[in-house]
């Protein structure tokens, strides 16, 4: 179990009705205690990491008997009694990491990857189901009010998303900036201040990674109006990310949003009205408001990138798994392409290799709505 190290020192002592065993070497420590009339006791493994100067106690998950006492030993420090309750999965992970061969580790990583994929798919199915239910509830309310539900829109964009032109003949006509944000709210965005922050390497770290990657996009347009439009959209996307990452309950007036997050006053009023709910002296973000924000964000990002984009870094900015964010892009008619999961075990590396791609193309395709039981 331990290679290229000194031999183990084994010491067994007896007390009244009890046996104590202590096995130690340079990096590994085994300790246990058990009543003398029982079968061989269960063991634990302590792995000492000299770089981190700590010992991790691992329970291998053997069901033979109970360990009476576990003790922590770190070279140069006094023993301290600890109680560690590891699940079988945690114990297996730690043992494979500490003692497994390359082949065992590879098999273990593959199994863990399959489990993670199943969990990710379950999360995606849950989000899509929730958004489907909200759409169906809206359609049901329209029927009760005597309003007709257009059959063509039964599989259309989500009701919480910005208006969509289903008859559009070009992708650029599907969503319009004015339908996303207009009037005083749009005019209140001053991109010059935003881009000044982006020019300073230290200050730029405050901006979302998605924004940093696209910060020079506005300069690629020859027309000044297009430059300004894209710069404002990038600012708007950044403000949406900041607002999304606020706690679910918060006390922020438009003035405080401007001071702390840089959100213009008119836009702050708009955000609080559209993406939050007033409760006494504070605000909350119920699921409906969070869904609405993410749907508006998806459309804004597609407008910025001319309807084709990678969004791994955007998901990281929002603290969401890309699979979950995929559901919102699908709700506004985008198609999702999922690549190989390279760099998955390294969060920083995963942002360099983009695995999730969204594109808006004609004909538009929206998630199917359930039609309910047949009458």
N, C-alpha and C positions, 0 to 999 in steps of 0.2 A: 504493500500500500504506500510505502514511502521509499523513494529511490534516492541513491547517492547520499545517504544521511547516516548519522551515528546509530548504533543499535539501540533498541528499546530498553529502558530500565523498568523492570517489573517488581512491584511490591504488593504483597497481599497481607493484610492484617485481620485479626479476628477480635470482635468484641462480644459481649454477651448476646448470643442468639443472632449475630450479624457478621457478615463477611464484607470486607472492603477491598477493592482492587484499584490499583493505580499503575498505569502504564504510560511512560513518557519517553519522548525523544526530543530532538531539536525543534521539530515543527508540529508534531502531533501529540495530543494528550487524550488518553482514555481514562475515564473515571466512572466508578459505579459502586453501588452498595446493595446488599440483598440479605434477606433472612436466610439463615443457614440451611433450613429444611426445604428450601425451594430448589427448582431446577436452575440451570445456568441463567444468569440474569441478562437482561437486554443491555446493549451497550450504546454509547454515544461517541461521536467523533468531534474532537476540537482541532480546527485547522488554524494555525497561527500565521498571520500575514505580517512579515517583518516591515514591509513598506508602510502599511497602515497602522502597525503597532497594535494589533488587536487579534483576539481569538474568537472564531465563530464556532459556536456549538451546534452540531447537526444531529438530529434524531433520524437514523436510517429507516425507521418505520417497522422494525421487527416487533411482532406481537407476542413474543414468548413470555416476557415478564416486565415488571415496572422498574424503572430507574428511580431509586430513592432520592438521590442527590446529584446535582450537577454542579461542578465548580469551574470557574474561569481561571485560567492561568496565562499570564502574559509575562514574558521574561523581564525580570527586574521589578515586577509589581507584586503586590500582595494578592493572595487568592481572595476572590469575592464570590459568594454564593449567588447564582442566578437561576432563574426559571425560564426555560425557552420552550415554547409550544409550537413546533413546526408541523405543518400539514405533511401528508405523505408526498404530495407533489413538490413542495418546497425542499423536503429532505432529498428526494430523488434528484432535483436540479443541482443541489449543492454537492452531492456525492459524485454525480457525473462530471460536474465542473472540476472537482478536486482530484478525482482518481480515475476518471474514464479515459480510455484510449481514444485516438482520433476517430476510429470507426464508430465507437459507442457514442461519442459526442455528436457525430454527424447524424446518426440514426435518431438521437434524442432531439436534435434541432429540427429535423424533418417532422417528427411527431408533434412537437410544439407548434411548428408552423401550420400544420393541418388544423390543430385545435384553434389557433388564432384566426385562421381563415373562416372557420365555422362561426366563431364569435362575431367576426366582422359582418358576415352575411346576415346573422340574426339581428344585429344592430341596424343594418340597412333595411331589412324587411320590416322592422318595427317602425322606423321613420316613415317609410313609404306607406305603410298601413295607416299610420296616424294622419298623414296628409290626405290619403284617400277618403278617410272617414269624414274629415272636415269638409272636403269638396262635396261629398254625398249629403252631409247635413245641410249645406247651403242650398243644394238643389232641392232637397225635401222642403226647406222653408219657403222657397220660391213657389213650389207647387201648392203649398197650403195657402199662400197669399194670392193664388190665382194666376201666377205668372208662369209662362211656358219656359221650359228648359230646352234650348236648342239642341237637337240631336247631334249636330256636328260638334257642339261644345262639350258633349258628355265625356269625351276623352281629351278635352282641351286643357289649357293651362290652369293652374290652381287659382282659386278665387282671391287668394291673398297676394298673388304676384301682380306686378304692374300690368296695365292693359296690353293686350297682344293683338296684332293684326293678323288674323288667321287667313285672310285673303291676299296677303302680301305675295308679290311675284319675285321679290328679291329679298335676301336675308337682311339687308340694311333697313328694310321697311317693316320688319316684324316688330321690333321694339324701337321706340323713339325716345330720345333723351327727355323731351318735354313731358312725356307720359310718366317718366321716372321722377323727375324733379324739375320744377319750373318756378317762375315768379320771383318773389322776394327771397325765397330759400336758395334758389340757384344763384341769384345775383349776390348773395351775401358771401359766397365762397371767393376768397382772394388767394389764388394759387401761389402768388409771389412769395408770401410769407412761408408757405408750406415748402416750396422749393429751396428757400434760403436755408432751412433746417437740413435738407437733403445734401447740400453742398459740403457741410462739415461732417467728416467721418464719424466723430464721436456723437454728435447730435443725431445723425442719420440712423444710429442704432435704435432710437426710439420709434422709428417708423416700422410698419409691418414689412416682413421679408418680401411679400408679393409686390409691395409698392417699390421697394428698393430695386427689385429686378426690372421693373417697368418705368423707373423714374425718368429715363431718357427718351421714352416713347413719344412724348409731345414734340420733341425737337425734330423728329423724323418727318413731320408734316410741313410742307412748304407754305401752306396758307396760315396766316396769323389766327384766323377764326378757329381753324381746326386745332392749332396748337393750344389755344386757350380752352377750347372745349375739352380736350383730352386731359389737360392739366387740372381742370376743375373736377373732372370725373375721378381722376386719381386721388385728389384731395377728398372727394366725397366717399370713395371706397375706404380710405384710411379712417375717416370719421366713423363710418359704419362699423369697422373692426373695433375701434376704441369703445364705441357704445355697446357693442355685443359683449365685450369682455368685462363690462361692469358687473358687479354682483346682482343676483336676481332681485334683491331689495336694496335700494339705495336712496340717499337724500342728495339730490343734485338739481339745483335750479338751472335755468339756461345760463345765468351769469357764472355759476360754478363750472358748468360744462365748458364754457368759453375759457375760463381761467385755468382749469386743470387739464383739459383735453384739446383746447384750441378750437372747439366747435363754434362757429359763428352763432350769434344770438338767435337770429331767425331760424337757422337750421336746428339749433338746440330745442326751440319751441316745437318745431316740426317733429323731431325725433321723439320727444316726450309724449306727443299726441298720438303718433303713429306706431311707435315701437315700445311703448310702456303704458302702464295704467296707474293712475293716481290713487293712493291709499293713505288718507290722512295727510301727514306732513312728509310722506315719502312716496317712492314709486316702486312698482314691481314689474317684472317682465314675464307675464304668463306665457305658456307655450305658444299660443296663437300669435302673440306679438313677436316672439323669438323667430317663429317660422316666417312671419311676414318680413322681418328684417333680412333673414338669410335669402329669401326669394328676391328681394330688391337688390341685395348685394350680388347675387348671381347674375342678374340682368346688367347691373352696372359694370361688373368685371367683363362680361361679354362685349359690352359697348366699347370699353377701353381697348380690348385686344382684337377688335374687329371680328368677334364671334368665334374665336378659336384660341384656346389657352390650356396650359398646364396649371394644375391647382394644388399640388402637394404642399407648397409653401403657404398658400392661402389657408389651407386646412390647419396647418401648424399655427398660423397667426391667430386663428379662431379657437384653437385648442380643441379641435374636432378631428375625428378620424376621417380620412379622405372618402371612405365608403359612405359615411353619414352625409358628408357634404355633397356627394354624387347625387343623392336623392333630390336635393333642392335644384340642381342643374337640370335633372330630368324633368322636374315639375314645370320648368319654363321652356321645355321643348328641346333641350340640348341632348346630344348623343355623347355617351361616355365610352372612352377607350381606356382599358386598364392594361398596363404593361407588366413586364416581369418585375418581381419584387426584389430587385437588387438593392443592397445596402439597407435592408429592412431592420437589421439588428443594431444599426448605428444611426441614431436620430439625425446627426449632422450630415452623414453621408447620404441619407435618404432624401435630403433636400437637394442634393446635387444631381441625383438621378430621378427624373420625373416619371412617375408611374401612372398618373391619372391625368387624362386629357379630355376636355369638354369642347364640343364644337356645335354650332347652330347651323344646320343646313336644311334645305328644302327637299322634299316635303317635311313639314314639322311632324315629329313623333312625340306623343305624350304618354305617360303611364296609363294603363287601362283602368277604368273604374269598374268596380263590381256592380252588377245590375240588381243584386238582391235576389230573394227567392222568387221563383215563377208563380204567378197567381193562377 
